[in-house]
Amino acid sequence: MAEGASNGRRRFSDKWGKHELDVLAVLSSAFPQWLTSRQIAQRVKAYADSYGELADQAAKAAFAKQFQRDRAKLAAMGIAIESRQPEYSSKSEGQDFASYRLQLGDEPRIRMRFEQEDLPVLAAANYLAQSISLSSASQRMESRESTKLSRTAPRVPQMPVPGLGLDSIAPGLGTQTIPDVLVKVVDSRRFAATVDVDGEHINVAYTDSDDLAMFVLEHPGSSIISPQEAVDAFNRRLNAATQFGSADRPEEAFAARRDVSTPADHASDVEDGKGKSKGRKSLSASFQTGSEVDRRLRLMLFLSAHIGEEFPMTDLAERFIGHARSEDELKKSVAVIRKDIGTLTTVSDDGEMAGSQFFDIDWSLLEAEGIISATNSLGLERLAGISPQYLSMLSASVSYLAHSPLLPAESRRQAASLYTRLREHTEPGETPWLSLTGYELEPPCFQAVDSAIHSRSLLRIEYTDGAGRTREKLVAPAKIFVDEGVYYAAFWNGIDKSPSDSKHRHSDWQVLRLARIGRAEIVAPQDSITIPDVPVSELRQWSLDNGTPSSFVTDKPGLPFIDSLQDAKVEPCGTGELVHLTVSSDSWFVAFCIAHARHIVAVSPGTLRTMIVARAKRELSVGDESHKASAASAER
C-alpha cells in the first residue's frame, strides 16, 4: 500500500532511483497505445509503492504532481510525452483523468558519425542552436504572462530542442566545456529577428532594439523583414534621428523633443532595466553533463541506436564520463558505467511491475573481454539522431562559428570542416543562416581582400561612407583584423610613394570596415608593391589621433550604452547628460546615434549631424519602397 503521512499527503518513494527510466520503459513498451494515469501509476513500481491504486484524492493529487515533474524532466532531455483527455466512460468513475503516450513521431532522424576532434565545436554549435530555440520559447511564455510583452516581444519559428537525439550519436558531447566568451555573448541576446542582408535572409539574435538597429545600419543594404514590432521600432529611431538638434544648443533640442511624443518601444524593459527584464533564463554551460539519470538516459539511447555493435567499457567511460587522468580514475569510471548497465537491464521484482530493461546484454562478452553489445531494444532508437529541421539550425550555427571571431583560429578551421560534412545531409537552401549582433560573419568581400593581401595585389573597392553614399577607390590592402567582433581592413593609399616615406604618414592609410565594402575587384599591379608593415595598435591609434571631436546630448542620465564608450567625458546637461568623445569612424558614429536615437536629442558637430539626418532619411525612403513592393506583391 501507499506510504502515508499524518497530514494525509503521500510521500514519494523511489528506492532504486530510476523511476524516470521506468516511466520511459512503460510508455515505450505500450507504444503506440495510450496509457491512462491509473495504468501508469500501477505499472511504474515507484509510483505503485508510493500512491497505490490512486484510491483517494490525496494519492491522485500527489501522483499527478510527481508525474508532471518527471514528464518535464524527460521533456527537458528531449523525450516528449504527449497527453490527451480520455473519452468519457461510466466505468472509469472519473479517476482516469488523462492518458499519455511517448511522442516518437514519424519524422525520420538523421544519424552521422562524429570524430572526437569534432566534439568541442559541435558542443559550442549545439549550445548556440539550443539557446536560439529556447529564446523563442521564452518569448511565447512571456506573452502569456504579460499583456505588454505579448504585443511587443519579437517571435521566431520554434525550433525543436534535440535533447538526447544528438547526444545519442555524439557521445562525449556532454563532457565538453563551452567557451566562456560564447556563453556570455549568446546569453545576452534574448530576441531574434529575420534580416535581409544582400538578398539573403539571416536570423539575427540581439539584445534590444538599439542593438538590432546598430546591426542593420552597419550592414549597408540590409533591412528587417520580421517581426513587425522590430521594423516599427527601427523606423521610430530613423524618424527621431531626423529631428536631432545641435549639442551646442541643448536647450532648443530639449524643447523640440518635448513637442514630439515617443511611442512605447518594443523590449523597452530590457533596454532601460540593466538586467531587470524577464528575458529567458540563460542556458547553463553545464547543461549537457546533467545528473546520473541524464547520463543513463544518454547511454540507453546510444546503445539503442547501435544495436548489435560492440563497445569496450573503457570507450563508453570516456565518452559518457570524460577523459580519465589516471588508471585509478579510469577504473572508477568503468565501474560507474558497469553500474549504469546493471540499472538499465534490471527487471523489477514484481512481475506485474515494469522495470527498466531497455535491451539485453551479452553478459559473457562483457565479463570475458569488457565489451558491451546490446540487443532487443524497446524501439527507443527512434529517438536517436537529429531531425532535419534541427540539423539545418545546427549547420547554421557551425557555419557561423566558422566565420565569426568568437572561436580561436584552429576551432574555426575545425568548424569549417564539420560544416562541409553536415551539408552532405541537408538539402540545398534549407540552412537558416544566423548571426549574433556584435560578432559578425565574414563579410562577402573577405575572401577578395584576403587573396589580394597574400598575392600582393591591388584592390578596386566600392564602399559606402557614413551617410550611405557610394564611393570608389584603388587601394593596396595591408592586413585584416578584428576589433570588438567586427572585421576591419587597413588599406595603404601611398601606391605611388616609397614605403619609407609614407610608413608613418597617417594620411596614406585608411582603416575601413569590411562590411561597408560592396564590391572588391583584384587588380594586378604593373610593378611590385612593397607595403610598409605597421602594427595594428599603431593603426588604431592613428585613427584616434585623426578622429573628429564630437558630442551628443541624452534625455536622461545614467544610460547603460554610454558606459561602453571608452574615453568619453560626461557632464550633466538639462534632464540628461552631455557626452564628449573622439570619433575615429564617421560611419560608426552615424550608426551609433541613429541606433540610440530614442535617448539622444542633439549631436555636434554639424557635419556629422548632417550625415546622420541624411542616412536616416535614406533608410526611411528605402523602407517605404520595400513596403510598397511587399504590398504590391501581396496584391498580385
Residue pairs with C-beta under 8 A, 6 or more apart in sequence:
1 52
2 10
2 49
2 50
2 51
2 52
2 59
3 10
3 11
3 13
3 49
3 50
4 10
4 11
4 58
5 11
8 58
9 58
9 62
10 50
10 51
10 58
10 59
10 62
10 63
11 50
12 46
12 50
12 62
12 66
13 46
13 49
13 50
14 46
14 50
15 46
15 49
16 46
16 343
16 346
17 292
17 293
18 293
18 296
18 343
18 346
18 356
19 44
19 45
19 46
19 47
19 70
20 70
20 73
20 74
20 293
20 297
21 293
21 296
21 297
21 300
21 343
21 344
21 356
21 358
22 44
22 45
22 46
22 348
22 354
22 355
22 356
23 40
23 44
23 67
23 70
23 71
23 74
23 81
24 74
24 79
24 102
24 297
24 356
24 358
24 380
25 354
25 355
25 356
25 357
25 358
25 378
26 35
26 40
26 43
26 44
26 354
27 35
27 40
27 81
27 100
27 101
27 102
28 102
28 358
28 378
28 379
28 380
29 354
29 378
30 101
31 101
31 102
31 104
31 379
32 101
33 101
34 84
34 86
34 99
34 100
34 101
35 43
35 99
35 100
35 101
36 86
36 92
36 96
36 98
36 99
36 100
37 54
37 60
37 63
37 64
37 67
37 95
37 96
37 97
37 98
37 99
37 100
38 53
38 54
38 95
38 96
39 96
40 47
40 67
40 100
41 47
41 48
41 51
41 53
41 54
41 63
41 67
42 48
42 53
43 352
43 353
43 354
44 353
44 354
45 348
45 350
45 353
45 354
45 355
47 63
47 66
47 67
48 353
50 62
50 63
50 66
51 59
51 60
51 62
51 63
51 66
52 59
53 59
54 60
54 63
54 95
60 95
60 97
71 81
71 100
73 293
74 80
74 81
74 297
75 81
76 163
77 163
77 164
77 290
77 294
77 297
78 161
78 162
78 163
78 164
78 165
78 383
79 102
79 103
79 163
79 164
79 297
79 383
80 102
80 103
81 100
81 101
81 102
81 103
82 100
82 101
82 102
82 103
83 98
83 99
83 100
83 101
84 98
84 99
84 101
85 97
85 98
85 99
86 92
86 96
86 97
86 98
86 99
89 96
104 379
104 382
104 383
105 382
107 387
107 388
108 388
109 165
109 382
109 383
109 384
109 385
109 386
109 387
110 385
110 386
110 387
110 388
110 391
110 425
111 169
111 305
111 384
111 385
111 386
112 169
112 421
112 422
112 425
113 169
114 122
114 169
114 170
116 172
117 414
118 170
118 414
118 418
119 170
119 172
119 173
119 175
119 176
120 176
120 177
120 411
120 414
121 398
121 401
121 407
121 411
121 414
121 415
121 418
122 166
122 170
122 173
122 176
122 398
122 418
123 173
123 176
123 177
123 178
123 288
124 176
124 178
124 179
124 182
124 401
124 407
124 411
125 394
125 397
125 398
125 401
125 415
125 418
126 162
126 166
126 173
126 288
126 394
126 397
127 178
127 182
127 183
127 186
127 283
127 285
127 287
128 182
128 186
128 397
128 400
128 401
128 434
129 159
129 390
129 393
129 394
129 396
129 397
130 161
130 162
130 283
130 287
131 186
131 187
131 205
131 283
132 156
132 159
132 192
132 203
132 205
132 393
132 397
132 434
133 158
133 159
133 160
133 161
133 393
134 161
134 280
134 283
135 156
135 189
135 190
135 191
135 192
135 205
135 280
136 155
136 156
136 157
136 158
136 159
136 192
137 158
137 280
138 190
138 279
138 280
138 281
139 149
139 153
139 154
139 155
139 156
139 191
139 280
140 155
140 158
142 149
142 150
142 153
142 278
143 149
143 150
143 153
143 155
144 150
145 278
146 278
148 269
149 269
149 278
151 229
152 229
152 264
152 265
152 266
152 267
152 268
153 191
153 229
153 266
153 267
154 191
154 192
154 193
154 226
154 227
154 229
154 230
154 266
154 267
155 227
156 192
156 193
156 194
156 203
159 389
159 390
159 393
160 387
160 389
160 390
161 390
162 386
162 387
162 390
162 394
164 297
164 298
164 301
164 383
164 384
165 301
165 383
165 384
165 385
165 386
165 387
165 390
166 173
166 386
166 390
166 394
167 173
167 174
167 288
167 298
167 301
167 302
168 298
168 301
168 302
168 304
168 305
168 383
168 384
168 385
169 302
169 305
169 384
169 385
169 386
171 298
171 299
171 302
171 316
171 319
171 320
172 318
172 319
172 320
172 322
173 288
174 288
174 289
174 290
174 294
174 295
174 298
174 320
175 288
175 289
175 319
175 320
175 321
175 322
175 323
176 288
177 285
178 285
179 406
179 407
180 285
181 406
182 406
182 407
183 282
183 285
185 406
185 436
185 438
185 439
186 205
186 283
186 436
187 282
187 283
188 207
189 205
189 206
189 207
189 211
189 436
189 437
190 207
190 270
190 277
190 279
190 280
191 205
191 206
191 207
191 208
191 212
191 230
191 267
192 203
192 204
192 205
192 206
193 203
193 204
193 206
193 212
193 224
193 225
193 226
193 227
193 230
194 201
194 202
194 203
194 204
194 224
194 225
194 226
195 201
195 202
195 204
195 212
195 215
195 216
195 219
195 222
195 223
195 224
195 225
195 435
196 202
196 222
196 223
196 224
196 225
197 219
197 221
197 222
197 435
198 221
198 222
198 444
200 433
201 225
201 432
201 433
202 433
202 434
202 435
203 396
203 432
203 433
203 434
203 435
204 212
204 215
204 434
204 435
204 436
204 437
205 434
205 435
205 436
205 437
206 212
206 215
206 436
206 437
207 270
207 437
208 267
208 270
208 271
209 230
209 233
209 234
209 237
209 265
209 266
209 267
209 268
209 271
209 598
210 237
210 271
210 561
210 595
210 596
210 598
211 437
211 438
211 595
212 224
212 230
212 233
212 234
212 437
213 233
213 234
213 237
213 591
213 594
213 595
214 437
214 591
214 592
214 595
215 222
215 435
215 437
216 222
216 223
216 224
216 234
217 590
217 591
217 594
217 595
217 615
217 619
218 440
218 486
218 513
218 515
218 587
218 588
218 591
219 440
219 515
220 464
220 468
220 515
220 516
220 518
221 518
223 622
223 623
223 626
224 230
224 231
224 234
225 231
229 266
230 266
231 623
232 266
233 265
233 266
233 267
235 620
235 623
236 262
236 263
236 265
236 597
236 598
237 594
237 595
237 596
237 597
237 598
237 616
238 594
238 597
238 616
238 617
238 619
238 620
238 623
239 616
239 620
240 260
240 262
240 597
240 598
240 600
241 593
241 594
241 597
241 600
241 612
241 613
241 615
241 616
242 613
242 616
242 617
242 620
243 256
243 257
243 260
244 253
244 593
244 597
244 600
244 601
244 602
244 603
244 609
244 612
244 613
245 252
245 253
245 256
245 257
245 553
245 601
245 602
245 603
246 252
246 253
246 602
246 603
246 604
246 606
246 609
247 253
247 551
247 552
247 553
247 578
247 602
247 603
247 604
248 604
249 602
250 553
250 573
250 574
250 578
250 601
250 602
251 574
253 553
253 601
253 602
254 553
254 555
254 574
254 575
254 601
256 601
257 555
257 601
262 598
265 271
265 598
267 277
269 276
269 277
269 278
270 277
270 279
271 598
272 559
274 560
295 320
295 321
295 340
296 340
296 343
296 344
298 320
299 316
299 320
299 337
299 340
299 341
299 344
300 344
300 358
300 380
301 380
301 381
301 383
301 384
302 319
302 320
302 384
303 311
303 344
303 358
303 359
303 372
303 374
303 377
304 358
304 359
304 374
304 377
304 378
304 380
304 381
304 383
304 384
305 381
305 384
305 385
306 374
307 359
307 374
307 375
307 376
307 377
307 381
308 373
308 374
308 375
309 373
310 365
310 371
310 372
310 373
311 371
311 372
311 373
312 370
312 371
312 372
313 334
313 337
313 338
313 366
313 370
313 371
313 372
314 330
314 334
314 370
316 337
316 372
317 324
317 330
317 333
317 334
317 336
317 337
318 324
318 333
320 337
321 333
321 336
321 337
322 333
324 330
324 333
334 370
341 361
341 366
341 372
343 356
344 356
344 357
344 358
344 359
345 356
345 357
345 358
345 359
345 360
345 361
346 355
346 356
346 357
347 355
347 357
348 354
348 355
358 377
358 378
358 380
359 374
359 375
359 376
359 377
359 378
360 374
360 375
360 376
361 372
361 373
361 374
361 375
362 372
362 373
362 375
365 371
365 372
365 373
366 372
386 394
388 426
388 427
388 430
391 422
391 425
391 426
392 426
392 430
392 431
392 432
393 432
393 434
394 422
395 419
395 422
395 423
395 426
395 431
396 431
396 432
396 433
396 434
397 434
398 415
398 418
398 419
398 422
399 415
399 419
399 431
399 433
400 433
400 434
400 435
400 436
400 441
401 407
401 411
401 412
401 415
402 412
402 413
402 415
402 416
402 418
402 419
403 412
403 416
403 441
403 442
404 435
404 436
404 439
404 440
404 441
404 442
404 485
405 439
405 482
405 485
405 487
406 436
406 439
406 485
407 415
423 431
435 441
438 484
438 485
438 486
439 485
440 485
440 486
440 487
440 515
442 487
442 514
443 487
443 514
443 515
443 517
445 461
445 514
445 517
445 518
445 519
445 520
446 480
446 487
446 514
448 459
448 520
448 521
448 522
449 459
449 477
449 480
449 489
449 514
449 517
449 520
450 480
451 457
451 522
452 458
452 459
452 477
452 520
452 522
453 477
453 478
453 479
453 480
455 522
456 525
456 528
456 529
456 531
457 522
457 523
457 524
457 525
458 474
458 475
458 476
458 495
458 522
458 523
458 524
458 525
458 529
459 474
459 475
459 476
459 477
459 491
459 520
459 521
459 522
459 523
460 472
460 473
460 474
460 520
460 521
460 523
461 472
461 473
461 474
461 475
461 491
461 512
461 517
461 519
461 520
461 521
462 470
462 471
462 472
462 517
462 518
462 519
462 520
463 470
463 471
463 472
463 473
463 512
463 516
463 517
463 518
464 470
464 471
464 516
464 518
464 587
465 471
465 516
465 586
465 587
465 611
466 585
466 586
466 587
466 588
466 589
466 590
466 591
466 608
466 611
466 615
467 590
467 610
467 611
467 614
467 615
467 618
468 614
468 615
468 618
468 619
470 518
473 493
474 495
474 523
475 491
475 492
475 493
475 495
475 510
476 491
476 492
476 493
476 495
476 525
476 529
476 531
477 489
477 490
477 491
477 492
478 489
478 490
478 491
478 492
478 509
478 531
478 532
478 533
478 534
479 489
479 490
479 536
480 487
480 488
480 489
480 490
480 514
481 487
481 488
481 489
481 490
481 536
482 488
483 540
486 513
486 515
487 513
487 514
487 515
488 511
488 512
488 513
488 514
489 511
489 512
489 514
489 517
490 509
490 510
490 511
490 534
490 536
490 539
491 509
491 510
491 511
491 512
492 502
492 508
492 509
492 531
492 532
493 507
493 508
493 509
493 510
494 501
494 502
494 505
494 508
495 525
495 529
497 508
499 530
499 531
499 532
500 532
502 508
502 532
503 532
503 534
506 542
506 545
506 546
509 534
509 539
509 542
511 539
511 540
511 543
511 584
511 585
513 585
513 587
513 588
516 587
540 584
543 584
543 585
544 582
544 584
546 584
547 582
547 583
547 584
548 582
548 583
548 586
548 589
548 605
548 607
548 608
549 580
549 582
549 583
549 605
550 580
550 581
550 582
550 583
550 589
550 603
550 604
550 605
550 608
551 578
551 579
551 580
551 581
551 603
551 604
552 578
552 579
552 593
552 600
552 602
552 603
552 604
553 573
553 574
553 576
553 577
553 578
553 579
553 600
553 601
553 602
553 603
554 562
554 576
554 577
554 579
554 599
554 600
554 601
555 575
555 576
555 599
555 600
555 601
556 575
556 576
556 577
556 599
557 572
557 575
557 576
557 577
558 577
559 577
559 596
559 599
561 596
561 599
562 568
562 570
562 577
562 579
565 579
565 581
567 581
567 582
568 579
568 580
568 581
569 579
569 580
569 581
570 577
570 578
570 579
570 580
571 577
571 578
571 580
572 578
576 599
576 601
583 589
583 608
586 608
586 611
589 608
590 608
590 611
590 612
590 615
593 600
593 603
593 608
593 612
594 612
594 615
594 616
594 619
597 616
603 609
603 612
